[in-house]
Amino acid sequence: QMCIRDSPSPIHELGRLLDIRLAQRDNNAAVGLLTRAWSAGDGQAELLAESAALLERAVQRHPHDDHSWWTLAKVRLAQRKADSAAVAASRALQANPSWRSLPPATRQALGVPSELMAELLENASFRRLWNSLPATPHASP
């Protein structure tokens, strides 16, 4: 177990951990807004825009957070911005390529439903990246 004081630069490490926590909070707030947007009538566009802004900030703070990238892809699709959604989903795959090897039920449980994947796979660049990744988990040595 590593402690902050064991880090060669503890202030930098504290900043990194703070960014991760702030990104998680932004993601959680964005998910709440997205949920409200799906049931909203007239205010849907504003809620989606707020959600997207929070997620953009989250992935700027913690660019390796695949869950925030997937959530941003959902928001972009809800905004009818398919190309932006594909970019966000591609970043999720780059952050964690093992998504490709997960069974659809597991992806669904983790917030990436089959319907989302079907829409994203319509994008040629996303489909190329998806198909370039191994579809089965790697065996451990």
C-alpha positions as CSV (number, residue, x, y, z in Angstrom):
1,Q,0.0,0.0,0.0
2,M,1.5,3.3,-1.1
3,C,0.9,6.5,0.9
4,I,1.1,10.1,-0.4
5,R,4.2,10.7,1.7
6,D,5.9,7.8,-0.2
7,S,5.5,9.6,-3.5
8,P,8.5,11.4,-4.9
9,S,6.3,14.5,-5.3
10,P,3.5,14.3,-2.8
11,I,2.0,17.7,-3.7
12,H,1.7,16.6,-7.4
13,E,0.1,13.3,-6.2
14,L,-2.4,15.1,-4.1
15,G,-3.3,17.3,-7.0
16,R,-3.8,14.2,-9.2
17,L,-6.0,12.5,-6.7
18,L,-8.0,15.7,-6.2
19,D,-8.6,15.9,-10.0
20,I,-9.8,12.3,-10.0
21,R,-12.3,13.0,-7.2
22,L,-13.5,16.3,-8.8
23,A,-14.0,14.4,-12.1
24,Q,-16.0,11.7,-10.3
25,R,-18.2,14.4,-8.8
26,D,-18.7,16.1,-12.2
27,N,-19.6,12.7,-13.7
28,N,-22.2,12.0,-11.0
29,A,-23.8,15.4,-11.4
30,A,-23.8,14.9,-15.2
31,V,-25.5,11.5,-14.9
32,G,-28.2,13.2,-12.7
33,L,-28.7,15.9,-15.4
34,L,-28.8,13.3,-18.1
35,T,-31.5,11.3,-16.3
36,R,-33.6,14.5,-15.8
37,A,-33.1,15.4,-19.5
38,W,-34.5,12.0,-20.6
39,S,-37.7,12.8,-18.8
40,A,-37.8,16.5,-19.5
41,G,-39.9,18.2,-22.1
42,D,-38.9,21.7,-23.1
43,G,-35.8,21.9,-20.9
44,Q,-34.1,18.9,-22.4
45,A,-31.5,20.8,-24.5
46,E,-30.4,22.9,-21.6
47,L,-30.0,19.9,-19.3
48,L,-28.0,18.0,-22.0
49,A,-25.8,21.0,-22.5
50,E,-25.1,21.3,-18.7
51,S,-24.4,17.6,-18.6
52,A,-22.0,17.8,-21.5
53,A,-20.1,20.7,-19.9
54,L,-19.7,18.8,-16.7
55,L,-18.4,15.8,-18.6
56,E,-16.0,17.8,-20.7
57,R,-14.6,19.2,-17.5
58,A,-14.4,15.7,-15.9
59,V,-12.5,14.2,-18.8
60,Q,-10.2,17.2,-18.9
61,R,-9.4,16.6,-15.2
62,H,-9.2,12.8,-15.5
63,P,-8.7,11.8,-19.2
64,H,-8.3,8.1,-18.4
65,D,-11.8,7.8,-16.9
66,D,-13.5,5.6,-19.4
67,H,-16.8,5.8,-17.6
68,S,-16.9,9.6,-18.1
69,W,-16.1,9.2,-21.8
70,W,-18.9,6.7,-22.2
71,T,-21.3,9.0,-20.4
72,L,-20.2,11.9,-22.7
73,A,-20.9,9.6,-25.7
74,K,-24.5,9.1,-24.4
75,V,-25.0,12.8,-23.9
76,R,-23.7,13.6,-27.4
77,L,-26.0,11.0,-28.9
78,A,-28.9,12.5,-27.0
79,Q,-27.9,15.8,-28.5
80,R,-27.9,14.2,-32.0
81,K,-24.1,14.8,-32.3
82,A,-23.1,11.3,-33.5
83,D,-19.6,12.2,-34.6
84,S,-18.8,13.8,-31.2
85,A,-20.3,10.7,-29.5
86,A,-18.0,8.4,-31.5
87,V,-15.0,10.5,-30.5
88,A,-15.9,10.2,-26.9
89,A,-16.6,6.5,-27.1
90,S,-13.2,6.1,-28.9
91,R,-11.5,7.8,-26.0
92,A,-13.3,5.4,-23.6
93,L,-11.9,2.5,-25.6
94,Q,-8.4,4.0,-25.7
95,A,-8.5,4.5,-21.9
96,N,-9.7,0.9,-21.4
97,P,-9.6,-1.4,-24.4
98,S,-10.9,-4.3,-22.3
99,W,-14.5,-3.0,-23.0
100,R,-14.3,-4.8,-26.3
101,S,-13.9,-8.2,-24.5
102,L,-16.8,-7.7,-22.1
103,P,-20.0,-9.6,-22.6
104,P,-22.9,-7.3,-23.7
105,A,-24.7,-8.0,-20.3
106,T,-21.7,-6.8,-18.4
107,R,-21.4,-3.7,-20.6
108,Q,-25.1,-3.1,-20.0
109,A,-24.6,-3.4,-16.2
110,L,-21.8,-0.9,-16.4
111,G,-23.9,1.6,-18.2
112,V,-23.0,0.9,-21.8
113,P,-26.2,-0.7,-23.3
114,S,-26.3,-2.6,-26.6
115,E,-28.4,0.2,-28.1
116,L,-25.7,2.7,-27.5
117,M,-23.1,0.3,-29.0
118,A,-25.3,-0.2,-32.0
119,E,-25.5,3.5,-32.7
120,L,-21.8,4.1,-32.1
121,L,-20.9,1.2,-34.4
122,E,-22.6,3.0,-37.3
123,N,-19.7,5.4,-37.2
124,A,-16.9,4.1,-39.4
125,S,-13.9,5.4,-37.3
126,F,-15.4,4.0,-34.1
127,R,-16.2,0.7,-35.8
128,R,-12.6,0.4,-37.0
129,L,-11.2,1.0,-33.5
130,W,-13.7,-1.4,-32.0
131,N,-12.9,-4.1,-34.6
132,S,-9.2,-3.6,-34.1
133,L,-9.4,-4.6,-30.4
134,P,-9.4,-8.3,-29.2
135,A,-12.9,-9.6,-28.6
136,T,-11.8,-12.1,-26.0
137,P,-9.9,-11.5,-22.8
138,H,-6.2,-12.1,-22.8
139,A,-5.1,-15.2,-20.8
140,S,-2.8,-14.5,-17.9
141,P,0.6,-16.0,-18.0
